[in-house]
Amino acid sequence: MNYEEFNAFCRSLPATSHVVQWGGSHVWKVGGKVFAIGGWQKDGQPAFTFKASELNFHILSEEPGFRPAPYLASRGMKWIQQYDAPAESDEQLRYYIKESHRIVASGLTKKKQRELGLVE
């Protein structure tokens, strides 16, 4: 996945907003809360960071091409970075980004979720 594809996918999720910050990273938010980041790879290769469930964090931390996200995981947060993966893993990455969106959105207040049209 490249950054253009990443941005298109994140844009397709409900109630999202995009900002470029933190040294040119593509930061995606739902309800003002970050759920995905495209960037932070020092060698210029695409890297994608997302929030993970406890189980997925532990599984992905051991998988090739994934690592606990720099800066975030070191602060005890369950964030993973995909930094080196073959193109056939794009579908897997879409799943984890969608899950990150769901996790972050579910942490918003019920009022905020209703305002954003995330719940009825």
Secondary structure by P-SEA (a helix, b strand, c coil): ccaaaaaaaaaaccbbbbbbcccccccccccccccccccccccccbbbbbbbcaaaaaaaccccccccccccccccccccccccccccaaaaaaaaaaaaaaaaaaaccaaaaaaacccc
